[in-house]
Amino acid sequence: MNTSDNFAIIVLAAGQSSRLGQMKQLLAVNDKSLVEVQLELALKASSNVYCVLGFQAEQVLPCIDHLPITTIINSDWAGGMASSIAAGVKALSTDIKAVMVVLVDQWQLTAAELIRHRHSWQGNQDMIIVAQDKASAELTSKIGPPVIFPQKYFAELTQLTGEQGAKPLLHKYQNALLKVPLANAFIDVDTPEQLITMNKTLNN
């Protein structure tokens, strides 16, 4: 992999985790925080990694300040995920040709999956690459992050607002989507029950 590449990854870690009842960024995973684990994962797929913090950012910073990443503090984090995507994209260096957006709680993703996702974009550089929960193109299949946006969408990404993240953009450009099966992308940790599942899985 070219370490001086023009591909970036933004890890979104700005939320309050209200449904979980504790900060998911700081969940313990093998003696590290979840945010640190996810950033290390991203660094295996790109040398240009950005992390957007918000809620109680001062608690998260000590966990990640040793990593070779760019940290963005989104003061408007309470406005929803869209504001964090916008803040991250605004901070990208001007030579970046595409960006992958990853959520901090997508804990089952692997470096190999992120790299494969990136390769999907490299072969289709005008397309928006989205994860899909099923291998078939069923109408009921879900799509979501990791999402790779080519540079031509950056301006619209910086204008996003609200709770839906980039979903309005994915709907607007649905004919430009390349859906890549990635079931692990749809396993997250939003509730105490999901945290129990995560801990059981990681401790086996």
C-alpha positions, 0 to 999 in steps of 0.5 A: 500500500502506498503510504503517501496516498490520497485516500483518507478514513474518518472515524466518527466518535463524537456521540454521547452513547445515550442508549448505551448509558456509557461512552462507547468510545472508551469501552475496554477491548483487550486492554485498549479503548474501542476508539483506539482499536478502531483507529489502529484498524483504520491506520492499516487501510490508510495513512491518512486517518481522521477522528472526529470527537465531540461529547467529553472529547477531553476524556477520549483524547488521552487514549488516542494522542499517541496515534499518527492521526488528525483529531477534529473536535466537533463542537456541534456534535449534539446536532447529530452525525451529519455535523461530525461527517461535515467537520471531518470532511472539512478537515481533509487535506486538499489532495484527498481523492476519496474518504471512507467514513467508519463508525467507532462502534463497528467493532467486528470490522477487520483491517482486511475488510476495510482494505477490500472496501478501499479496493472496491473504490479503486476499481470504481473511482466515480462510485460511492461504495457502501456496505450491504448486509446481504450478498444478494441485491434484495430490496430488503437489504440494508446499506450503510457505513463504511461508505467511501465518497469520491472527492466530487461529493465532498462539498455536499458532505460539508453541508450535511445537517441532522440525525441521518448522517449521509443517508440523504446523500445516499438516497440522492445518488442511489444510482451511483452506489456500488453495494459491497456485501459486508455483514460485519458492518451492521454489528454495533454496540448501541445498547447494554444488550449489544455490549454484553454480546460484544464482550462475550464474543471478544472474551471467547 
